[in-house]
Amino acid sequence: MKFSRLGRTDISVSRICFGTMTFGEQTGEADAHRLLDQAIEAGVNFLDVAEMYPVPPRAATQGLSEAFIGTWLKARGRRDRVVVATKACGLSRPEFSYIRGGNFRLDRVNLEAALDASLKRLCTDHVDLYQLHWPDRQTTIEAAASGKDDPRATPLEATLEALAGLIKAGKVRAVGISNETAWGTMRYLALADARGLPRMAAIQNRYSLLARTYETDLAEIGLREQISLLAFSPLCMGVLSGKYLQGKRPPGSRMALFANRFGRYLGPAAERATQRYAELARIHGLEPAAMAIAFAASRPFVASAVIGATTADQLAQDIAAGDLVLSDAVIKGIEAIHLDNPSPCP
């Protein structure tokens, strides 16, 4: 297993991160523990979760993903062997009204409450990476052009000050952002540098063969400012494995269970590109899923590719893909397909 430094911190993370958003929905507690054991034994040291997981989110299951990791940590005593990352909800999702009463701003009161609840579920006294799951502000073109943000949105400086308090209290080692824009990323950095506040070490954004818009601006920021990308959904919810081509929906798969939520990866443009990527992989003797994960994990701005798995075989294959080195011919083929089908699922 290869490892990367997380931003400018001293935290070393495996190039494959085990994302656990199925825990509590598709994956029961006993199976979750077995998968966690398998991941650690295979060399993975990085676990990602969030207070709102599992996905699809609902009140009856909220927090179970963290809780399953917590019972595993308590049973195994392996806290020093793993880097645990979790996330706090931002203001702009009113459908999650069952989380902290729906008043989930990224201010001191809410971040302290969110983290304390996460730590209790995780059965630990600290998290290694605490991430803002999405911006507190509106990020639409209309909001930016008018300057009319939700008046309840927390100023970025206040969020950083709250995170500084969590670090000082010993509850957080490093902080990060998720689903963030180039403007937000640079503003956080500018405020941190100017006012001695915590510096974002990582950004967890969508990145895959079907979604490469990160490369247009955020990749340069990541490389120049040393902010590590944690590339989530490198398989686009399994689409890039090719198993959904020609309308197939294997029983028990995410698209069979939750097609309405993940439909963004099933459009005609995505289908055409996925078909070509699958053909390219097989020409070179590769599994399409392995090629997709290897591509994401190998990019110079990526510290770790966040994979999900519900079976032991799937997890083993995904972890192995992190060590796969793609040939120049494969990379050339990927770029040719990308030029014809630029980011069909941004």
C-alpha positions as CSV (number, residue, x, y, z in Angstrom):
1,M,0.0,0.0,0.0
2,K,1.3,3.4,-0.9
3,F,0.9,6.4,1.5
4,S,0.6,10.1,1.1
5,R,1.1,13.1,3.4
6,L,-2.2,14.9,4.2
7,G,-1.6,18.5,3.2
8,R,1.1,20.1,5.3
9,T,0.4,17.9,8.3
10,D,2.4,15.0,9.7
11,I,-0.5,12.7,9.0
12,S,0.2,9.8,6.6
13,V,-2.8,8.3,4.8
14,S,-3.1,5.2,2.6
15,R,-3.7,5.9,-1.1
16,I,-7.0,4.0,-0.7
17,C,-9.5,5.4,1.9
18,F,-12.3,3.1,3.0
19,G,-15.5,5.2,2.8
20,T,-18.2,3.8,5.1
21,M,-21.4,5.5,4.0
22,T,-23.1,2.1,3.4
23,F,-22.7,1.1,7.1
24,G,-26.1,1.0,8.7
25,E,-28.0,0.8,5.4
26,Q,-26.6,-1.8,3.0
27,T,-24.1,-3.1,5.5
28,G,-24.9,-4.5,9.0
29,E,-22.7,-4.1,12.0
30,A,-21.1,-7.5,11.9
31,D,-20.3,-7.2,8.2
32,A,-19.0,-3.7,8.7
33,H,-16.6,-5.0,11.4
34,R,-15.4,-7.8,9.0
35,L,-14.8,-5.3,6.2
36,L,-12.9,-3.0,8.5
37,D,-10.7,-5.9,9.7
38,Q,-10.0,-6.8,6.0
39,A,-9.2,-3.2,5.0
40,I,-6.7,-2.8,7.9
41,E,-5.0,-6.1,7.2
42,A,-4.6,-5.1,3.6
43,G,-2.7,-2.0,4.5
44,V,-5.5,0.7,4.5
45,N,-5.2,3.1,7.5
46,F,-7.7,5.7,6.4
47,L,-11.4,5.6,7.2
48,D,-14.0,8.2,6.1
49,V,-17.4,8.8,7.6
50,A,-19.8,11.6,8.3
51,E,-22.4,12.5,11.0
52,M,-25.2,12.3,8.4
53,Y,-24.3,8.7,7.1
54,P,-25.4,6.2,6.0
55,V,-26.6,7.2,2.6
56,P,-29.3,7.6,1.5
57,P,-29.7,9.7,4.7
58,R,-32.8,9.3,6.9
59,A,-33.6,10.0,10.5
60,A,-33.9,6.3,11.5
61,T,-30.3,5.4,10.5
62,Q,-28.5,8.7,11.0
63,G,-25.2,8.2,12.9
64,L,-25.0,4.4,12.4
65,S,-22.0,4.6,10.1
66,E,-20.0,6.3,12.9
67,A,-21.5,4.0,15.5
68,F,-20.3,0.9,13.6
69,I,-16.8,2.2,13.4
70,G,-17.0,3.1,17.1
71,T,-18.0,-0.4,18.2
72,W,-15.2,-1.8,16.0
73,L,-12.6,0.5,17.5
74,K,-13.8,-0.3,21.0
75,A,-13.7,-4.1,20.3
76,R,-10.4,-4.1,18.4
77,G,-8.4,-1.5,20.2
78,R,-6.8,-0.3,17.0
79,R,-7.3,3.5,17.3
80,D,-3.5,4.2,16.9
81,R,-3.5,2.2,13.6
82,V,-6.1,4.2,11.8
83,V,-6.7,7.8,10.6
84,V,-10.3,8.6,11.2
85,A,-12.0,11.4,9.2
86,T,-15.6,12.5,9.7
87,K,-17.7,15.5,8.6
88,A,-20.1,18.1,9.9
89,C,-23.2,19.2,8.0
90,G,-23.5,22.8,6.7
91,L,-26.6,25.1,6.7
92,S,-27.8,24.6,3.2
93,R,-29.6,21.3,3.4
94,P,-33.0,21.8,5.1
95,E,-34.1,18.2,4.4
96,F,-31.8,17.1,7.2
97,S,-33.9,18.8,9.9
98,Y,-33.5,15.7,12.2
99,I,-29.8,16.5,12.6
100,R,-29.3,18.8,15.6
101,G,-32.8,20.1,15.2
102,G,-32.1,21.4,11.7
103,N,-30.0,24.3,13.0
104,F,-26.7,22.9,11.7
105,R,-24.6,26.0,11.0
106,L,-20.8,25.8,10.8
107,D,-20.4,28.0,13.9
108,R,-18.8,27.3,17.3
109,V,-21.9,26.0,19.0
110,N,-22.9,23.7,16.2
111,L,-19.5,22.4,15.4
112,E,-18.8,21.6,19.1
113,A,-22.1,19.8,19.3
114,A,-21.6,17.9,16.1
115,L,-18.1,16.8,17.0
116,D,-19.0,15.8,20.5
117,A,-21.8,13.6,19.1
118,S,-19.5,12.1,16.5
119,L,-16.8,11.4,19.1
120,K,-19.4,9.6,21.3
121,R,-20.5,7.4,18.4
122,L,-17.0,6.8,17.3
123,C,-15.9,5.8,20.8
124,T,-12.8,8.0,20.6
125,D,-11.5,11.2,22.1
126,H,-10.4,12.8,18.8
127,V,-10.7,12.6,15.1
128,D,-7.7,12.9,12.8
129,L,-9.4,14.9,10.1
130,Y,-12.6,17.0,10.7
131,Q,-14.3,18.1,7.5
132,L,-17.0,20.6,6.6
133,H,-19.3,18.4,4.6
134,W,-20.5,21.2,2.4
135,P,-20.4,25.0,2.4
136,D,-22.6,27.0,4.9
137,R,-23.2,29.6,2.3
138,Q,-25.0,29.5,-1.1
139,T,-22.6,28.7,-3.9
140,T,-25.0,29.3,-6.9
141,I,-24.1,31.8,-9.6
142,E,-27.2,33.7,-8.7
143,A,-26.2,34.1,-5.1
144,A,-22.7,35.1,-6.0
145,A,-23.8,37.7,-8.6
146,S,-26.3,39.3,-6.3
147,G,-24.3,39.0,-3.1
148,K,-27.4,37.8,-1.3
149,D,-26.4,34.9,0.9
150,D,-28.6,33.3,3.4
151,P,-28.4,35.7,6.4
152,R,-27.9,32.7,8.7
153,A,-24.7,31.6,6.9
154,T,-21.6,31.6,9.1
155,P,-18.7,33.8,8.1
156,L,-15.7,31.7,7.0
157,E,-13.6,33.4,9.7
158,A,-16.0,32.3,12.4
159,T,-15.9,28.8,11.2
160,L,-12.1,28.7,11.2
161,E,-12.1,30.2,14.8
162,A,-14.5,27.4,15.9
163,L,-12.2,24.8,14.3
164,A,-9.2,26.4,16.1
165,G,-11.0,25.8,19.4
166,L,-11.6,22.1,18.6
167,I,-7.9,21.7,17.7
168,K,-6.8,23.5,20.9
169,A,-9.1,21.2,22.9
170,G,-7.3,18.2,21.5
171,K,-10.4,16.8,19.8
172,V,-9.2,17.4,16.2
173,R,-5.8,17.0,14.6
174,A,-6.4,18.5,11.2
175,V,-9.3,20.2,9.3
176,G,-10.6,20.0,5.8
177,I,-13.4,21.0,3.4
178,S,-15.7,19.0,1.2
179,N,-17.9,19.8,-1.9
180,E,-16.1,23.2,-1.9
181,T,-15.4,25.7,-4.7
182,A,-12.2,27.3,-5.7
183,W,-13.3,30.6,-4.2
184,G,-14.2,29.0,-0.9
185,T,-10.9,27.1,-0.8
186,M,-8.8,30.2,-1.4
187,R,-10.7,32.3,1.0
188,Y,-10.2,29.8,3.8
189,L,-6.5,29.7,3.0
190,A,-6.2,33.5,2.9
191,L,-8.0,33.9,6.3
192,A,-5.9,31.2,7.8
193,D,-2.6,32.7,6.7
194,A,-3.6,36.3,7.6
195,R,-5.0,35.5,11.0
196,G,-3.1,32.5,12.3
197,L,-6.1,30.2,12.0
198,P,-6.1,26.5,11.1
199,R,-5.1,25.7,7.5
200,M,-7.3,23.4,5.5
201,A,-5.2,20.2,4.9
202,A,-7.6,18.4,2.6
203,I,-10.5,18.8,0.3
204,Q,-12.9,16.0,-0.4
205,N,-14.6,16.5,-3.8
206,R,-16.0,14.4,-6.6
207,Y,-13.3,13.1,-9.0
208,S,-13.4,10.3,-11.5
209,L,-13.1,9.4,-15.1
210,L,-16.7,10.8,-15.6
211,A,-16.2,13.9,-13.4
212,R,-12.9,15.7,-13.9
213,T,-14.0,19.3,-13.4
214,Y,-11.7,19.4,-10.4
215,E,-8.8,19.7,-12.8
216,T,-10.0,23.0,-14.3
217,D,-9.1,25.1,-11.2
218,L,-9.0,23.3,-7.9
219,A,-6.2,20.9,-9.0
220,E,-3.8,23.9,-9.4
221,I,-4.8,25.2,-5.9
222,G,-4.3,21.8,-4.4
223,L,-0.8,21.4,-5.9
224,R,0.5,24.9,-5.3
225,E,-1.1,25.2,-1.8
226,Q,-0.6,21.6,-0.7
227,I,-4.2,20.8,-0.1
228,S,-4.7,17.1,-0.6
229,L,-7.7,15.9,-2.7
230,L,-9.6,13.0,-1.2
231,A,-11.3,11.9,-4.4
232,F,-14.7,10.6,-3.6
233,S,-16.8,8.3,-5.9
234,P,-14.0,7.3,-8.2
235,L,-16.3,4.6,-9.5
236,C,-19.3,6.9,-9.7
237,M,-21.4,4.6,-7.4
238,G,-20.2,1.6,-9.3
239,V,-21.1,2.8,-12.8
240,L,-17.4,2.7,-14.0
241,S,-17.3,-1.0,-13.2
242,G,-19.5,-1.4,-16.3
243,K,-22.0,-3.5,-14.4
244,Y,-24.9,-1.1,-15.2
245,L,-24.3,-0.9,-19.0
246,Q,-27.2,-1.6,-21.3
247,G,-29.6,-0.9,-18.5
248,K,-28.5,-3.7,-16.2
249,R,-29.3,-3.3,-12.5
250,P,-27.9,-6.2,-10.5
251,P,-30.0,-7.1,-7.5
252,G,-28.8,-5.5,-4.3
253,S,-26.7,-2.9,-6.1
254,R,-26.9,0.8,-5.3
255,M,-28.5,1.6,-8.6
256,A,-31.1,-1.1,-8.1
257,L,-31.9,0.1,-4.6
258,F,-31.4,3.9,-4.9
259,A,-31.5,4.9,-8.6
260,N,-33.5,8.0,-7.9
261,R,-30.7,9.4,-5.7
262,F,-27.7,8.4,-7.9
263,G,-29.3,9.0,-11.3
264,R,-26.7,11.6,-12.3
265,Y,-24.3,8.8,-13.3
266,L,-26.8,7.0,-15.6
267,G,-27.5,9.5,-18.4
268,P,-26.8,8.9,-22.1
269,A,-23.5,10.8,-22.0
270,A,-22.2,8.8,-19.0
271,E,-23.3,5.6,-20.7
272,R,-21.4,6.3,-23.8
273,A,-18.2,7.3,-22.0
274,T,-18.4,4.3,-19.6
275,Q,-18.8,1.9,-22.5
276,R,-15.6,3.3,-24.1
277,Y,-13.7,3.2,-20.8
278,A,-14.7,-0.4,-20.2
279,E,-13.6,-1.4,-23.7
280,L,-10.3,0.4,-23.2
281,A,-9.7,-1.4,-19.9
282,R,-10.4,-4.8,-21.4
283,I,-8.2,-4.2,-24.5
284,H,-5.3,-3.8,-22.0
285,G,-6.3,-6.8,-19.8
286,L,-7.7,-4.7,-17.0
287,E,-10.9,-4.7,-15.1
288,P,-12.8,-1.4,-15.7
289,A,-13.2,-0.7,-12.0
290,A,-9.5,-1.3,-11.3
291,M,-8.6,1.1,-14.1
292,A,-10.9,3.8,-12.8
293,I,-9.7,3.6,-9.2
294,A,-6.0,3.4,-10.3
295,F,-6.5,6.5,-12.5
296,A,-8.0,8.6,-9.6
297,A,-5.4,7.4,-7.1
298,S,-2.5,8.1,-9.3
299,R,-3.1,11.8,-10.0
300,P,-0.5,14.0,-8.4
301,F,-3.0,16.2,-6.6
302,V,-4.8,13.2,-5.0
303,A,-3.7,11.9,-1.6
304,S,-6.3,9.2,-1.4
305,A,-9.2,7.7,-3.4
306,V,-12.3,7.1,-1.3
307,I,-13.8,3.7,-2.2
308,G,-16.9,2.0,-0.8
309,A,-17.6,-1.7,-0.7
310,T,-20.3,-4.0,0.7
311,T,-18.6,-7.4,0.0
312,A,-15.2,-8.8,0.8
313,D,-14.4,-9.5,-2.9
314,Q,-15.3,-6.0,-3.9
315,L,-13.2,-4.5,-1.1
316,A,-10.2,-6.7,-2.0
317,Q,-10.4,-5.7,-5.7
318,D,-10.8,-2.0,-4.9
319,I,-7.8,-2.0,-2.5
320,A,-5.6,-3.8,-5.0
321,A,-6.4,-1.2,-7.6
322,G,-4.6,1.4,-5.5
323,D,-1.3,-0.3,-6.4
324,L,-2.0,-0.7,-10.1
325,V,0.3,1.4,-12.3
326,L,-1.4,2.3,-15.6
327,S,0.7,2.2,-18.7
328,D,1.3,5.2,-21.0
329,A,-0.9,3.5,-23.6
330,V,-3.8,3.3,-21.1
331,I,-3.4,6.9,-20.0
332,K,-3.3,8.0,-23.7
333,G,-6.5,6.1,-24.3
334,I,-8.2,7.6,-21.3
335,E,-7.3,11.1,-22.4
336,A,-8.6,10.5,-25.9
337,I,-12.0,9.3,-24.5
338,H,-12.0,12.3,-22.1
339,L,-11.6,14.8,-25.0
340,D,-14.6,13.3,-26.7
341,N,-16.6,13.1,-23.5
342,P,-15.4,15.8,-21.1
343,S,-16.8,15.2,-17.6
344,P,-20.3,14.0,-18.4
345,C,-21.1,13.8,-14.7
346,P,-19.6,16.9,-13.1
